[in-house]
Amino acid sequence: MRALVQTVSRASVTVDGEVAGAIENGLLVLVGVTHSDTATTAAALARKVHELRILDDERSASDVGVPLLVVSQFTLYGDARKGRRPTWIAAARPEVAEPLIEDFCAELRARGATVRTGRFRTHMLVESVNVGPRTVLLEV
């Protein structure tokens, strides 16, 4: 699994004109799943994201209690090394990825995090105002 984590002053996901999830002063977390990922992988990545010292004074979401907006993002496994058209072969199929994204969010919530989400298998409009900017790519 991969997660692109960004500090934001605000972020939201809109689906069909309706806000599906929104946060202020927190972390936008784009999450991609590959074929070999498991519930154990999801739990490990959730721990890394929650404890990532990306906030002011080297603090983490677990230290400060900032909210997280989690958005599934299969394109994190895009590969454009050959040519200009990316391939998505490394991205897990939706029926594999969706439960693992749910496991990831459940683990964050079990750690006490406030989690908002987008909607799986929909066309999402993701808006964010980055702070810093501070962006980190995590992988487990």
C-alpha positions, 0 to 999 in steps of 0.5 A: 500500500502507498499513501500520499500524505499532505498537510492541509488547511482544508480539504473536501471530496465532492461526488455528484454535487454533494460533499462526501467528506471534508476536514479543516486543519488536518491531513489529506491522505490519498491511498493506493492498494496493490495486489499483495496488500493485506489487512496487516498491510493496511494496519501498518500503513495506518499506524505510519500515517497516524504517527507521521511527524509531518505537523508543526514542531515535528508532531503527528496526527496522533499527538495533536488529534487532527482529522484525516480525509482518506481518498482511495487513489489507484493512480498511486500505482501508475507506471509511466516509465515506458512511454507517455501512457501510464499502466495501472497493472500494479493497482489492485482491482476495486473488489480487492482494494475497497475492503483494504481501504476500509480496513485502513480507515477502521484502524485509524479510527481504532487509534482515535483518529477522526476520519472522513472519506471519499466514495469508492468507485465514483468520480470524485472532485478532490479539493485541498489547500495545502499547508507548507506545502508538506507532502510525504509518500509512505509505502509498506 
